[in-house]
């Protein structure tokens, strides 16, 4: 009798054990929603381009803080996982591979060389790559998974070429450009539009991004008696080029893109910036979204934001909007991003174009009596 009861008890336990195991197996196989929505970000946080990465990071962090304070996405927090590219494509590839192992559906990248090096990995893994601080005219055209929110220097160069010809009546120009993919693309866009409108390019000179001495290039360009000089570049060398142009008393009208907006450029260029004419995004207090961002950023950091902080802030808000409206998968984020129109960003009202690029307003500004003003 005792033996029979023992057998029945063991049988019941076996059934309970089997059901329990089956339940946990079922729930374990079911796809769980993430507790935190992670976004990867590969920025230059150390090295010669670290100031770009730090500015972008501060803007991105401020956006995440605001979003999480407002309840995140359906109560779930946003978290950015940062990787330091050091502005080195190899470092960027290493971080991108790590993020792919974690199944990140979207990764933010900065700098043209790094972004182009990791783009094939994003495409292979069907992962959204959202670029910022990337100026190459055709950056977003290189992959269906590539997006870009930043000044397209090709479009900016074309706008300046048109302004030079149609408004300033400039007939001749020389070009001084940084010898990398972004600089070459910008230079080609300016030349193409300027010549299309009947202007003449009399000379072009290239320099390396690590250069600090450009007087030889500048003196060479003065031999061609050009009315204007279009300067393409970035970083400290940009401000140094303007300073050296002033020291050499070169009278060509200086045409530029948005670099005079940077504090670093203004400090290095000094009085050389007087009279420069440049293209600029609508990152001004006349833009309500920009004004609100500037106030919060200044309160947090004690100084006004640089341009790249605003772009970083916008990028995170664009991605979060896509996740809210579409879902947390690469395919849905990509689809939702392509549907964004008239987004009230700190860089003006933003449209995401069919190729993944962003359309942002550009205006013409100049430096007068040491102040940046509308032309």
C-alpha positions in Angstrom: 0.0 0.0 0.0 2.8 2.3 1.0 4.6 1.5 -2.2 1.5 2.4 -4.3 1.1 5.7 -2.5 4.7 6.6 -3.1 4.4 5.7 -6.8 1.3 8.0 -7.1 3.1 10.8 -5.3 6.1 10.6 -7.6 3.9 10.5 -10.6 2.1 13.8 -9.5 5.5 15.4 -8.9 6.7 14.4 -12.3 3.6 16.0 -13.9 4.0 19.2 -11.9 7.8 19.3 -12.8 7.0 18.7 -16.5 4.4 21.5 -16.6 6.7 23.9 -14.7 9.6 23.2 -17.1 7.3 23.7 -20.1 6.0 27.0 -18.7 9.5 28.4 -18.2 10.6 27.1 -21.6 7.7 28.8 -23.3 8.2 32.1 -21.5 11.9 31.9 -22.1 11.4 31.5 -25.9 8.9 34.3 -26.1 10.4 37.6 -27.3 10.5 40.1 -24.4 10.2 43.8 -24.8 13.4 45.5 -23.7 13.4 47.3 -20.3 15.5 50.0 -21.7 15.7 51.3 -25.3 19.4 51.4 -26.2 20.9 53.6 -28.9 24.6 53.2 -29.9 26.7 56.2 -30.5 30.2 56.2 -32.0 31.8 59.6 -31.4 35.3 61.1 -31.2 35.6 61.5 -27.4 39.4 61.7 -27.3 42.0 62.8 -29.9 42.2 65.8 -32.2 38.5 65.9 -33.0 37.3 65.3 -29.5 35.7 68.7 -29.2 33.2 67.8 -31.9 32.3 64.5 -30.1 32.0 66.2 -26.7 29.7 68.9 -28.1 27.5 66.3 -29.8 27.4 64.2 -26.7 26.3 67.0 -24.5 23.4 67.7 -26.8 22.5 64.0 -27.0 22.6 63.6 -23.2 20.4 66.6 -22.7 17.8 65.2 -25.1 17.8 61.8 -23.3 17.5 63.4 -19.9 14.4 65.4 -21.1 12.8 62.4 -22.8 13.3 60.2 -19.7 11.9 62.9 -17.4 8.8 63.0 -19.5 8.3 59.2 -19.2 10.6 57.9 -21.9 8.9 55.7 -24.5 5.7 54.2 -23.0 7.4 54.3 -19.6 10.7 52.8 -20.7 13.9 54.7 -20.5 16.3 55.7 -23.3 19.9 54.9 -22.8 22.9 55.9 -25.1 25.8 53.5 -25.1 28.9 55.5 -26.2 31.9 54.3 -28.1 35.0 56.4 -28.6 36.2 56.3 -32.2 39.1 58.8 -31.6 38.2 59.8 -35.2 39.9 56.6 -36.3 38.0 54.4 -38.8 39.6 51.2 -37.3 38.3 52.2 -33.8 34.9 53.0 -35.3 34.7 49.5 -36.9 35.6 47.9 -33.6 32.8 49.6 -31.8 30.3 49.0 -34.6 31.1 45.3 -34.4 30.5 45.3 -30.6 27.2 47.1 -31.1 26.1 44.5 -33.7 26.8 41.7 -31.2 24.4 43.5 -28.8 21.8 43.8 -31.6 21.5 47.6 -31.5 18.8 48.5 -34.0 20.2 52.1 -34.5 23.6 53.6 -34.1 24.6 57.3 -34.3 28.0 58.1 -35.8 30.1 61.2 -36.3 32.9 62.2 -38.7 32.9 61.3 -42.4 35.8 58.8 -42.4 34.6 56.9 -39.4 31.0 56.8 -40.7 31.9 55.6 -44.1 34.0 52.8 -42.6 31.2 51.4 -40.5 28.5 51.9 -43.1 29.0 48.5 -44.7 28.6 46.8 -41.3 25.3 48.6 -40.8 24.1 47.6 -44.2 25.2 43.9 -43.7 23.3 43.8 -40.4 20.3 45.9 -41.6 21.0 48.4 -38.9 20.0 52.1 -39.1 23.1 54.3 -39.1 22.3 57.9 -38.3 25.2 60.2 -39.1 26.0 63.6 -37.7 29.0 65.9 -38.0 29.3 64.3 -41.5 29.5 66.8 -44.3 30.1 64.8 -47.5 27.6 65.8 -50.2 26.6 62.1 -50.9 26.8 60.6 -47.4 23.2 59.5 -47.2 23.2 58.1 -50.8 25.7 55.4 -50.0 23.2 53.0 -48.2 19.5 52.4 -47.8 20.3 52.2 -44.0 22.1 55.5 -43.9 20.6 58.7 -42.5 22.3 62.1 -41.9 21.3 65.1 -39.9 24.0 67.7 -40.5 24.9 70.5 -42.9 25.3 68.9 -46.3 28.4 70.9 -47.3 27.6 70.1 -51.0 24.3 71.9 -50.7 25.9 74.7 -48.6 28.7 75.1 -51.2 26.1 75.3 -54.0 24.1 77.9 -52.1 27.3 80.0 -51.5 28.3 79.7 -55.2 24.8 80.9 -56.2 25.0 83.8 -53.8 28.5 84.8 -54.9 27.4 84.9 -58.6 23.8 86.2 -58.3 24.0 88.6 -55.3 27.7 89.5 -55.0 28.4 89.5 -58.8 31.7 87.7 -58.2 33.2 86.4 -61.5 36.3 84.6 -60.3 37.2 82.5 -57.3 40.0 80.3 -56.0 39.4 77.3 -53.7 41.4 76.2 -50.7 40.2 72.8 -49.4 41.1 70.1 -46.9 42.3 66.9 -48.6 39.7 64.4 -47.5 36.5 63.0 -48.8 34.4 65.7 -47.2 36.6 68.5 -48.4 36.9 67.2 -51.9 33.1 66.8 -52.2 32.5 70.3 -50.9 35.1 71.7 -53.3 33.6 69.9 -56.3 30.1 71.1 -55.4 31.2 74.8 -55.2 33.2 74.6 -58.4 30.4 72.9 -60.4 27.7 75.4 -59.4 30.0 78.4 -59.7 31.0 77.5 -63.3 27.4 76.5 -64.1 26.4 80.1 -63.3 29.2 81.5 -65.5 31.9 82.0 -62.9 35.5 81.1 -63.4 37.6 79.0 -61.0 41.2 80.4 -61.4 43.0 78.0 -59.0 42.6 75.4 -56.3 44.9 74.2 -53.5 44.6 71.4 -51.0 45.9 71.0 -47.5 46.0 68.2 -44.9 43.7 68.3 -41.8 46.8 68.1 -39.6 48.4 71.2 -41.2 48.8 74.4 -39.2 50.8 76.5 -41.7 48.9 77.5 -44.8 50.7 80.7 -45.8 52.5 79.0 -48.7 49.1 77.9 -50.1 47.6 81.3 -49.6 50.5 83.2 -51.2 50.3 80.9 -54.2 46.6 81.6 -54.7 47.2 85.4 -54.6 49.1 85.1 -57.9 45.8 84.5 -59.8 44.2 87.8 -58.9 40.9 86.2 -57.9 38.0 88.2 -56.5 37.2 85.6 -53.9 38.4 82.6 -52.0 36.2 79.7 -51.0 37.6 77.9 -47.9 36.7 74.3 -47.2 37.9 72.6 -44.0 37.2 72.1 -40.3 38.9 72.1 -36.9 41.7 74.4 -35.7 43.3 74.7 -39.1 40.2 76.6 -40.4 40.7 79.4 -37.9 44.4 79.5 -38.5 43.9 79.8 -42.3 41.7 82.9 -41.8 44.2 84.4 -39.3 47.1 83.8 -41.7 45.1 85.3 -44.6 44.6 88.5 -42.5 48.3 88.6 -41.6 49.3 88.4 -45.3 46.8 91.2 -46.0 45.1 89.2 -48.7 42.1 91.1 -50.0 40.1 88.3 -51.7 36.5 88.1 -50.4 36.4 85.1 -48.1 33.5 82.7 -48.7 32.9 79.9 -46.2 30.4 77.4 -44.8 29.3 77.3 -41.1 32.8 77.2 -39.4 32.7 80.8 -38.2 29.9 79.8 -35.9 32.4 77.8 -33.8 34.0 79.6 -30.8 37.3 77.8 -31.6 37.3 79.3 -35.2 36.5 82.8 -33.9 39.2 82.7 -31.3 41.9 81.6 -33.7 40.8 83.7 -36.6 40.4 86.9 -34.6 40.0 90.0 -36.7 40.5 88.0 -39.9 36.8 87.0 -39.7 35.7 90.5 -40.3 33.7 90.6 -43.6 33.7 86.8 -44.1 30.4 85.6 -45.8 29.2 82.1 -44.9 26.3 79.7 -45.0 24.6 78.9 -41.7 21.8 76.7 -40.4 18.9 78.4 -38.6 20.4 77.9 -35.2 19.3 81.2 -33.8 17.1 82.6 -31.0 14.5 83.5 -33.7 13.9 79.8 -33.9 11.7 78.9 -30.7 13.1 75.4 -30.5 16.7 76.6 -30.7 16.0 79.3 -28.1 14.6 76.8 -25.6 17.5 74.4 -26.2 20.1 77.2 -25.8 18.6 78.2 -22.5 18.6 74.7 -21.1 22.1 73.9 -22.3 23.6 77.2 -21.0 21.9 76.6 -17.6 23.4 73.1 -17.5 26.9 73.8 -18.8 27.5 77.5 -18.0 28.2 78.5 -21.6 26.1 78.6 -24.9 26.0 75.5 -27.0 28.1 75.0 -30.1 26.5 74.0 -33.3 27.2 70.2 -33.0 25.4 70.1 -29.6 22.2 71.2 -31.4 22.6 68.6 -34.1 23.2 65.9 -31.5 20.0 67.0 -29.6 18.0 66.9 -32.8 19.3 63.4 -33.8 18.1 61.8 -30.6 14.7 63.4 -30.8 14.3 62.3 -34.4 15.3 58.7 -33.5 12.9 58.7 -30.4 10.1 60.0 -32.6 10.7 57.1 -35.0 10.7 54.5 -32.2 7.5 55.9 -30.7 5.7 55.9 -34.0 7.1 52.7 -35.5 8.7 50.5 -32.9 12.2 49.3 -31.7 13.4 47.4 -34.7 15.7 48.5 -37.5 13.0 48.1 -40.2 10.4 50.1 -38.3 12.8 52.8 -37.2 14.0 53.2 -40.8 10.4 53.4 -42.1 9.3 55.9 -39.5 12.3 58.2 -40.0 11.5 58.4 -43.8 8.0 59.7 -42.9 9.2 62.6 -40.8 8.3 66.0 -42.2 8.4 69.5 -40.7 9.9 68.3 -37.4 10.5 71.4 -35.2 14.2 70.9 -34.5 16.7 73.3 -33.0 18.2 73.6 -36.5 14.9 74.7 -38.0 12.0 72.6 -39.4 13.5 69.3 -40.6 12.3 67.0 -43.4 13.9 63.6 -43.8 14.3 63.1 -47.6 13.8 59.8 -49.5 17.5 59.2 -49.5 17.8 59.5 -45.7 19.4 63.0 -45.7 17.8 65.8 -43.7 16.6 69.0 -45.3 17.4 72.0 -43.0 17.1 75.7 -43.7 20.3 77.5 -44.6 20.8 81.3 -44.4 23.6 83.6 -45.4 25.5 85.4 -42.6 28.5 87.7 -42.3 30.8 89.1 -39.6 30.4 92.9 -39.1 32.1 94.8 -36.3 33.0 91.5 -34.7 29.4 90.3 -34.6 27.7 87.5 -36.6 24.7 89.1 -38.4 22.5 88.3 -41.3 24.0 89.4 -44.6 
